Amino acid sequence: MNTTKKETMKRGEFLRSLSLGTSTLMAFYCMGTMTSCSTGDMDPLTTTTPTTPDTGTGNTSGLTGNTTTSAGAISFTVDLTNATYSKLKTAGSYMIIGDLIVALSTTNTYAALSKVCTHEGTTVQYRSSENDIYCANHGSEFKLTGAVDKGPAVAALKAYKAVLSTDGNTLTVTA
């Protein structure tokens, strides 16, 4: 009696066997065509919606420049006289702008950090009572420099340079 062993191949392995390059595979993954090909090996991509207007390339509502990391380097200017962003002139306040959390600390210094917790990707928030960045999902805490203050996160949040104009009316954030 002859028996045969059934061999199975995951979709990613099959595509690689067709000699598709890494960039092509990533394009398939990013487009969502490969999210159903595994049984837990790859997590589907998740996104969160910014709480402020953002076109990524500039708009007329008080924000100009690129606020998302997907298009490359961060570089944008916030018009603090615009009603949408005027709360950033109040110490202890923060806003999510594109891919970043921008906060004016209780010590009147600006911090601009990646909004995504390095533990599991939850959007973080600024806590004025502690003057830090906090992830409500699992309790990670970060200093305003992005450094981890308390886990479970072990990697720092990416920090960006935030410069207030001399007249105090605009805030420029760059990588």
RACORCOR-V807581 format. One record per residue. N is the residue number from 0. RES is the residue in one small letter. OMEGA is omega in degrees with one decimal (999 if undefined). Layout:
# RACORCOR-V807581
<<N | RES | OMEGA> <N | RES | OMEGA>>
This chain:
# RACORCOR-V807581
<<0 | m | 178.5> <1 | n | 174.0> <2 | t | 177.9> <3 | t | 177.9> <4 | k | 178.5> <5 | k | 178.3> <6 | e | 177.6> <7 | t | -179.0> <8 | m | 176.3> <9 | k | -177.9> <10 | r | 179.8> <11 | g | 178.0> <12 | e | 178.6> <13 | f | 179.9> <14 | l | 177.2> <15 | r | 179.1> <16 | s | 176.0> <17 | l | 178.9> <18 | s | 173.2> <19 | l | -177.8> <20 | g | -179.6> <21 | t | -178.5> <22 | s | 177.0> <23 | t | 178.1> <24 | l | 178.6> <25 | m | 177.9> <26 | a | 176.4> <27 | f | -178.9> <28 | y | -177.5> <29 | c | 177.8> <30 | m | 177.2> <31 | g | -177.1> <32 | t | -178.4> <33 | m | -176.2> <34 | t | -179.5> <35 | s | -173.5> <36 | c | -177.7> <37 | s | 178.4> <38 | t | 177.8> <39 | g | 179.9> <40 | d | 179.4> <41 | m | 175.4> <42 | d | 176.2> <43 | p | 179.1> <44 | l | 176.2> <45 | t | 178.8> <46 | t | 173.9> <47 | t | -178.1> <48 | t | 177.6> <49 | p | -179.9> <50 | t | -179.1> <51 | t | 178.2> <52 | p | -179.5> <53 | d | 175.7> <54 | t | -178.9> <55 | g | -178.5> <56 | t | 178.8> <57 | g | 177.0> <58 | n | -176.9> <59 | t | -176.4> <60 | s | 175.0> <61 | g | -178.1> <62 | l | 176.7> <63 | t | 176.8> <64 | g | -176.0> <65 | n | -177.3> <66 | t | -177.8> <67 | t | 179.9> <68 | t | -177.6> <69 | s | -178.8> <70 | a | 179.9> <71 | g | -175.0> <72 | a | 176.0> <73 | i | 174.1> <74 | s | 178.7> <75 | f | 178.7> <76 | t | -179.6> <77 | v | 175.7> <78 | d | -176.2> <79 | l | 175.9> <80 | t | 177.1> <81 | n | -176.6> <82 | a | -179.2> <83 | t | -173.9> <84 | y | -175.0> <85 | s | 179.0> <86 | k | 177.0> <87 | l | 173.8> <88 | k | -178.9> <89 | t | 179.0> <90 | a | 179.5> <91 | g | 179.9> <92 | s | 178.0> <93 | y | 175.3> <94 | m | 169.6> <95 | i | 179.0> <96 | i | -177.2> <97 | g | -178.4> <98 | d | -174.1> <99 | l | 166.0> <100 | i | 179.8> <101 | v | -176.7> <102 | a | 168.4> <103 | l | -173.7> <104 | s | 177.8> <105 | t | 175.9> <106 | t | 177.5> <107 | n | 171.9> <108 | t | 179.8> <109 | y | 174.1> <110 | a | 175.8> <111 | a | -174.5> <112 | l | 172.0> <113 | s | -177.6> <114 | k | -172.9> <115 | v | 176.9> <116 | c | -177.7> <117 | t | 178.7> <118 | h | -178.2> <119 | e | 171.6> <120 | g | 177.9> <121 | t | 176.3> <122 | t | -178.1> <123 | v | 178.4> <124 | q | 176.7> <125 | y | 175.4> <126 | r | -179.2> <127 | s | 179.9> <128 | s | 179.6> <129 | e | -176.5> <130 | n | -179.7> <131 | d | 175.8> <132 | i | -172.2> <133 | y | 173.5> <134 | c | -177.2> <135 | a | -177.2> <136 | n | -179.2> <137 | h | 173.4> <138 | g | 177.3> <139 | s | 178.3> <140 | e | -178.4> <141 | f | 172.7> <142 | k | 179.7> <143 | l | 172.6> <144 | t | -177.2> <145 | g | -178.0> <146 | a | 178.1> <147 | v | 176.5> <148 | d | 179.8> <149 | k | -179.5> <150 | g | 31.7> <151 | p | 177.3> <152 | a | 178.6> <153 | v | 179.9> <154 | a | -179.6> <155 | a | 170.5> <156 | l | 177.6> <157 | k | -179.7> <158 | a | 178.8> <159 | y | -179.4> <160 | k | 178.6> <161 | a | -176.1> <162 | v | 177.0> <163 | l | 178.5> <164 | s | -177.9> <165 | t | 178.6> <166 | d | 177.8> <167 | g | -176.1> <168 | n | 178.6> <169 | t | 176.9> <170 | l | -179.8> <171 | t | -178.8> <172 | v | 179.7> <173 | t | 178.7> <174 | a | 999>>
